[in-house]
Amino acid sequence: MKNPLANLFKKKDTGEAPSVTPEAPSSKKENFFQKLIKNRLGKSSVKGEEIVGVDLTTNEIRLAQISTNKSNQWILEKFYTHKIEGLPENATVLEHPDKIGDELKIALQKSKISTSNAAIAIPVTSAIIRVVTSPLMTDEELNNAVKTDSLWENLVQLTDNLDDYSIFHQVINRNPTENTMDILFVASKLADINSYTDIIKKGGLNAVIIDVKCFALKSAVDQINQISGSIEDSNLTAVLEFGLDENYVMILYENNPIITDIFIRGQDRKTLVESDNQEEMEALVRRYITQVKQAVQDFETKYEKRIRNLKVTSNLPNVETYLASFRKNLVNTGFNLFDPLDGIKIPAQLEENVKLENRSYLSTVLGLAFRKLDVFGYFKFVTAVKNINLLPNRDTMIQQKRAKAFSNFAFKGIVGVVAAVYIILFGLSFWQISVLNNKISDYDQVVQNHKLKNKEVDNLSKTLGKLNKQMELSKSIKSNKKISFRVLAQIASAVPKRVKFTKLDYNGSNQILIEGMAASDQDILKLISNLNNKKLISQASLASMTLPNTGNNANNTMKGFLIACKLENV
């Protein structure tokens, strides 16, 4: 049977791009302690948790670490590339996890990178990326809804079991006028994510951020634009990944990712690697650029927004040769090979390592290196695509990082106070200590008596609750005394096994309202069907339904319902 709640959540496809709305704060005004955590402790924790970007391929492992100096200038602190030999030509990282893990360990030893926090990126082809529209909810309501399977089942409708995926979501737009909101949904197979984390762990690192390659590129583009003071539209970014591994156009408009795969034939891949035949290369470009042009035109038509420049990243050494042909075939859109190191200070000892004609293939690792592990919300404005983390245990990891930061902060902050208090206490005379001990003893007795009184109050409250329930039942029976016993008998015979009533009310207009709880939608539908088959009931219909309550009570898996029954002449 089709889920009767499926119509509650519908995908939205409009001609307008969503506008980014900052997340509503939990309170209008933060107290002093909250500000202290975000500003002092948050800033300290971000600086203390260094991140190394790790880009894994079957040909090469790239490592990068970026920091800022006192002048807030970005510096390439560590950088290292490690060639991998011995793997088949068309092999993938997940096909050889042990080999890649061993090579990563060697790369780390040679790079002399000391941090263990790693940010990695999975291929675009390994991720499900969608923007879905749901009814407007608060953050608390959304978190509660995410805990139920019905939300993603209705919004995303994956063919596989949700438990088989690692899922990240974030609200990118709230539209109170239409009573809707847009949610960025990113997911990947849990088995693949675990394989990547195992590779990182075998190499000697701890994965704390798992991004998607296209968003890592976006992170690099945004950061370089900021460093260079680019006046490009920050709400519109277009990136073209062109090479042997993945080929796609990604357009991000108001944080809404629009990704179009570019198909490339096996013969074209061979041409990219081996051929210098101008005719073959031109034919490849024409086939390729036709798809790019279609993706650009589709976006510009839908959103009425002009794409003036495509940032190109590629792992091809001769990519500039192809870009010249790109410009001939797509005259209204500019192309430029993206340089992820533009504006970044490069130490003398690393200059030779990054002295390349095509530095665009370093975009992923540098975009990952720009990521920050922000466990206290120090950064006030972090967009969804800059905050993606598919790490399955990210919540546990964040809690551990918070606890560690709290511990360090507390130790540094109060050690002097503790020492002073200890000295004062140690200097008290013995008679003062005796007086305090007597007071403590008296206090313990008061506490014990208070616990006994609280227990008595709890018992009285429980008794009072039972009496109130009995009184309410009595009132209900009295107010409904006109209802035929035959009707009540028919209603009782219609109740399925996993359904219970909490309230039965007669409104005086030939209508009975039934309020209760059910284990599933099917049980509610079964109850309605049974009621409609009774002679004394002309019509039974669902008036309202409530989702399961996530509180710690016995009914936390039960759905609430209100059924209106129109009676025959009773």
Summary of the structure (lengths in Angstrom):
residues: 570
radius of gyration: 31.7
end to end distance: 34.3
largest distance: 101.2
contacts: 1636
relative contact order: 0.10
helix: 45%
strand: 23%
